[in-house]
Amino acid sequence: MTIRVAAVQYNLKDIRSFDEFAEQVTHHVRNATEYSARYVLFPEFLTTQLLSIGDEQGEPLPIERLSEFTEAYLALFKQLAAQYDLYIIGGTHVVEVQGTRRNTAFLFHPDGKVDSQAKLHLTPTEVTEWNMSPGDDLQVFETEDGTIALLTCYDIEFPEIVRMARAKGADIVFCPSCTDDRHGFYRVRYCCHARAVENQIYIVNTGTVGSLHRVDFMRANYGQAAIIAPNDIPFPPAGLINAGEINQEMLIVGDLDVSLLHKVRESGSVTTWRDRRTDLYTDW
């Protein structure tokens, strides 16, 4: 079974209204459908762009007010997933949950269902500057095309959590990301490749580009989308199915053949998933 996925290198730029945000998002979804994509991935902290709209005095909105857009955000992506009959990973949005703030990835199904996965590992900036709390459970999600997981940016740097996702049946991990410099970008990118090799899975990763001039901690972005496979003979060299141009707003597309994952797990050049030493360490 082959699944076509798309990943958006989303340009964070100052805007004046939610309608401008919706127009930019809709453009990328429409672009993905022109390539017959079944899944489209947006980056982490996508909705921080809404903070640049500002308040009645013209000042940028603080992070505390981002959750005010939750209802409109959910309605927009639900409508797009249904209208264009595809799955959308709507980047991440900051929501209020029982008195705490969580950086949460959302999966919008074409039938109107919405799943979510809070980020499990938080960076120092998220904790100290934005007062966020981590999620407390890992989920995988069943789609018409199989089992997937959503792990956000820093999450991919922890081998244990990706191992758990594979043990729960995930063949594809979607990794929305947001990094402000080359160091952070390459930490995430290299770890995506490592996790694909360790678990013999596909990883679809993308990040923000551009700059929000009016929003603290979102003034710089360094990003590139990549569709990553295990580094074995049935897949492209270097395990790279496709990648974008660094720091350019664009969309990339690639085809994922899940049956190849099953083959290399059984008889690949190496069989890292089968050969793991569960007598020494567990998947849970």
N, C-alpha and C positions, 0 to 999 in steps of 0.2 A: 504494500500500500504506500503510495506516494502522497505526501502532504506539502502543499505550497505555502510557504510562510513569507511574510514581509516584515521588515523592521525599519522604523522611521528614525532618522537623525533629525530630531526636532529642534527648530531654531527658536530659542527663548529670546523674545524681543518684547519691549514695553508695549502695552496695549491700553486702550481706553474703555473697553467694555467686554462683557462676557460674549457678546455676539462676535467680536473679533477673534476671541479664542475659539469659539465654535466653528467659525469660517476656516481657520487654519487647520484645525483637527479634521474637519470634513474633507478638506482638500486632500489630505494624506490618505484618508480612508477610501475616497473615490479613486485615487491613484492606485492604491493596492488592488482594488477590484478590477481595474483595467488590465492588471497582470494575472487575474484569476486567483489571487491569494485567498487561502482559507483562514489564515490567522494573520493578524497584524499587531505588532508590538510597538508601544510607545514607551518613552524613557521614564525613569524615576523623576520625581518632583516636577512632573509635567505641569501641574496646576499652580505651582508657585508663580507662573506667569500672571495669574489673576491678581496677585498682590500689587502688581504695577498699575492696576486700574486706579488705585488711590481712593481716599476718602473725600468727604465734602470739602475739606480744606486743601485738597490737592496733594496731601501727603501719602506716600505708599502705605498700604495696609500692613499691619504686623501679622506674624504667623498665627496669632490667636484668632484671627478673623477668617483664615482660609476655610475652616469648616463651614462657614456660612454659604459656601458655594457647593456643598456636597449634593444637595437635592438636584441642582441644575446640572452638575457634572454627571451624576448617575443617569438622569433623564436623557442627556445628550448621547452618551455612549450606548445606552440601551436602544435608543431610536436608531442609531447608525448600524448597530449589529443586526437588528431586525430588518432594516431597510435594505441592507446590502448582503444579508444572509451570510455572515462570516463571524468568526470569533475575534474579539478585540481584547487585548490586554492593554487597558487604558493607562499605562504607566503607573505611577503611584499618586495618591492624594492623601493629604493629612486629615484625619478624622478624629473626632472626640468620641472616646469609648469609656463610659463609666468614670468620667472625671479625669481621664488621661488622654494624651495626644499620641496617635499612632500613625506611622508612615505605612500606608496600606496599598498593596497592589490589588487591582480588580480585574476579574475575567468576566466579560460580557458575552453570553451565549446568544446565538441568533434567535432562539425561542423565547428570549426575554429573561432567562435565568441569570442571576448575578452571583458570582463567587468572589471571595476575598481572602487574601493572605497578608497579615501584618508582617513587616520586616522583623526578623528575629535577632539580628545583631546590629547594634546602632553605633555609629561613629561618635567620637567625642563632641563634634559640633552639634549633632542632632540632640545629644543629651544636655550639654551645657548651655547652648545658645537657644535651642528651640524646645527644651523641656519635654522631650519625647520619651515614651516607654516602649520597650520591645514587645513583640507578640510572644505568646506563650505556647503555641502549638504549630506543628507542621502538618499541612494538608496536601493531598494530591487531588486532582480534579478529573473526573471522567467526561470526555467529550465524545462526539460521534466518531472521532478518529483515533481514540485511545486515551491513555492516561498522561497527564502533564502536571508539572509543578511550576510555581511562581516563586523565585528566590531573588531578592532585590539586592543588587550591588554588593555591599560588604558581606552579605550572606554567602556569596559564591566563594569567599576566601576561607571558608570553614569546611574542610572535606567531610566532616561527620554529617552535616545536615544534608549534603547532596547525596551521600551514601544512603541516608534514611529515605530520601525521596525515591531513589532507584529501588530500594528494598520494598517500598510501597507500590511499585509498579510503574513509576514515571519513566517514559522513554525520551521525553523532551522537557527540558527546563528552559523556561523563558526568564531572562534576567534583565529587567529594566535597571538602568544605571544612571548615575549623575556624578561626574568627576570634574574637578576644576583645573587640574594640571596633568602633565604627562605622568608623573609618578603615580597618582591615583588611578589614572586610566590604565596604565600597564599592569598595575597590581590586579585589577579586575580582569583584564583581558588574558593575562597569562594564567590566572586561576581558572578562567572558563575553559581554556585548553586542557589544563590538568584534570579538571573534573570530568571532561568528556573522555579522556583517556582512561582514567581510573574506573569509571562506571560504564563505559561503552554506551554513551547516550549522545543525543544532540543537545546543543545549547545555542539558544538564540539570544543575542545580547545587543542592546543599543543604549546610546547615551545622548545627553543634551549637547547642543552646540549654541553658539551665540552668547548673548549677555543681557541680563536684566539690569539696566543702569540704576534703577530706583529701588532694588530689593537687596538687602544685606545678605551676604553669603551666597548670592546667585549672580554675582557680577562677572564671574569668569566660568567658562565651560570648555572642556576638552573632550571631544567625543567622536566615536566611530562605531557604526553598527557592524556586526559580524555574525555569520551563521556557521557554526562550528561542529565538526564531526570527530569521532574517534580517529586517531592517526593510524589508519590501517589501509591495506591495499584496495578494498572496495570503494574507498572514499578519496576525494581530491588530495593531492600532496599538501602536507602541513595541516591536514584536517580542516581546511578552510574552504567552505562551499562558496561563500561570497563575503565581501567586505566593502564598505563605503569609502568615500574620500574623507579623510580626517577634517573635522570642523566645517563641513559643508552640509547645508540642509538638503536632504535627499532621502530616497527610499531604496532599500535593497530587497531582492527577492531570491529565494532558493527553494529547491525541492528536497524534501526529506523522505527517504525510503526506509520505513521502520523495519521492514523485513531484513535489511542488511544488518541492523543492530543484532537481531536474533542470530544471524549467521556468524558474525564475528565473535559473539559471546560463546558460541559453540566451537568454532574452528578457525578463529582469526590467527594472525601471526603471533599474537599474545591473547590470552583470555583472562584479562584482569578481573572481570566480574566473577567468573567461575573460580578463579584461583585465590580469592581473598581468604585469609586465615581466620575464619569465624571461631576457631577454637582459641584464638588469641585475642580477638576483638570482635565486637558485635556490630550489627547494623542499627541498633536501637539505643 
